[in-house]
Amino acid sequence: MAKQYNWYRLSDEQVAEEKTITVHEVNGKKICFTRHEGQLYAFAYKCPHAGGIMADGHIDDKGNVICPLHRYRFNVKNGYNSSGEGFYLKTYPVELREEGVFVGLEKSWLGW
């Protein structure tokens, strides 16, 4: 079964700049945003390994977000742990529409 999303519009000032990590609250949830090679990406606020704040890390030239605590690397496109520790960083779909930029939060099994 395909994932279903609730879509939330970001205001124009919330759109991240190239290789800069910004944090915005979307429907009560903190989410990190960045741009890499012109494409906007959204990913989890905390590292899945030890809970480091991903916004305190940085984006490398390959499009990995580097956790500030233990330097684990995660691909911003798909959350893949590119440094090999076996963790996965939650990512969120982003769509550019005529009305602006939208981020999708997966609907829960309760229907929200």
C-alpha positions as CSV (number, residue, x, y, z in Angstrom):
1,M,0.0,0.0,0.0
2,A,1.4,3.4,-1.0
3,K,2.1,5.9,1.7
4,Q,-0.4,8.7,2.1
5,Y,0.5,12.2,3.1
6,N,-1.0,15.4,4.6
7,W,0.7,18.3,2.8
8,Y,1.7,21.6,4.5
9,R,2.7,24.8,2.8
10,L,5.9,26.5,3.9
11,S,6.0,30.2,3.9
12,D,8.5,31.8,1.6
13,E,10.9,32.8,4.4
14,Q,11.0,29.1,5.5
15,V,12.7,27.9,2.3
16,A,16.3,27.0,3.0
17,E,19.4,28.3,1.2
18,E,22.0,26.1,-0.5
19,K,23.8,23.9,2.1
20,T,22.2,25.8,5.0
21,I,20.1,23.8,7.5
22,T,17.0,25.5,8.8
23,V,14.4,24.2,11.3
24,H,10.7,24.9,11.0
25,E,7.7,23.5,12.9
26,V,5.3,21.8,10.6
27,N,2.0,20.7,12.2
28,G,3.7,20.6,15.6
29,K,6.8,18.7,14.4
30,K,10.3,20.1,14.1
31,I,11.8,19.4,10.7
32,C,15.1,20.3,9.1
33,F,15.3,21.8,5.6
34,T,18.3,22.3,3.3
35,R,19.1,22.8,-0.4
36,H,21.6,20.7,-2.2
37,E,22.4,21.4,-5.9
38,G,19.3,23.6,-6.0
39,Q,16.9,20.9,-4.8
40,L,15.0,21.4,-1.5
41,Y,15.1,18.5,1.0
42,A,13.4,17.8,4.4
43,F,14.7,15.5,7.1
44,A,14.4,14.6,10.8
45,Y,15.3,17.1,13.5
46,K,17.2,14.5,15.6
47,C,19.8,11.9,14.6
48,P,18.5,8.3,14.9
49,H,21.7,7.2,16.6
50,A,22.0,9.4,19.7
51,G,19.5,12.2,19.2
52,G,21.9,14.9,18.1
53,I,20.3,18.0,16.6
54,M,20.8,17.7,12.9
55,A,20.5,21.5,12.4
56,D,23.7,21.9,14.4
57,G,25.5,19.7,11.8
58,H,26.4,20.6,8.2
59,I,25.9,19.6,4.6
60,D,28.9,18.2,2.8
61,D,29.7,18.5,-0.9
62,K,28.1,15.0,-1.6
63,G,24.7,16.0,-0.2
64,N,25.1,14.3,3.2
65,V,24.0,15.9,6.4
66,I,26.7,15.3,9.1
67,C,25.5,14.8,12.7
68,P,27.3,17.1,15.1
69,L,27.7,14.5,17.9
70,H,29.5,11.5,16.2
71,R,29.9,12.7,12.6
72,Y,27.5,10.1,11.2
73,R,26.6,11.0,7.6
74,F,23.1,10.7,6.1
75,N,22.1,11.3,2.5
76,V,19.5,14.1,2.4
77,K,17.7,12.6,-0.6
78,N,16.8,9.3,1.0
79,G,18.2,9.2,4.6
80,Y,20.7,6.4,3.8
81,N,23.5,6.2,6.4
82,S,26.4,6.8,4.1
83,S,29.1,6.4,6.8
84,G,28.0,2.7,7.3
85,E,26.7,2.5,10.9
86,G,23.3,1.1,9.8
87,F,21.0,3.9,10.9
88,Y,18.4,5.6,8.7
89,L,17.5,9.3,8.9
90,K,13.8,10.0,8.4
91,T,13.2,12.1,5.3
92,Y,10.1,13.9,4.1
93,P,8.8,14.5,0.6
94,V,8.9,18.1,-0.7
95,E,6.9,19.4,-3.6
96,L,7.1,22.7,-5.5
97,R,3.7,23.7,-6.6
98,E,2.3,26.9,-8.1
99,E,1.1,27.9,-4.6
100,G,4.5,27.5,-3.1
101,V,6.6,24.8,-1.4
102,F,4.9,21.9,0.4
103,V,6.2,19.2,2.8
104,G,4.4,15.9,3.3
105,L,3.9,14.3,6.6
106,E,2.8,10.7,6.5
107,K,-0.8,10.0,7.6
108,S,-1.1,7.8,10.6
109,W,-3.0,4.5,10.6
110,L,-5.6,6.3,12.6
111,G,-6.4,8.4,9.6
112,W,-4.9,11.8,10.7
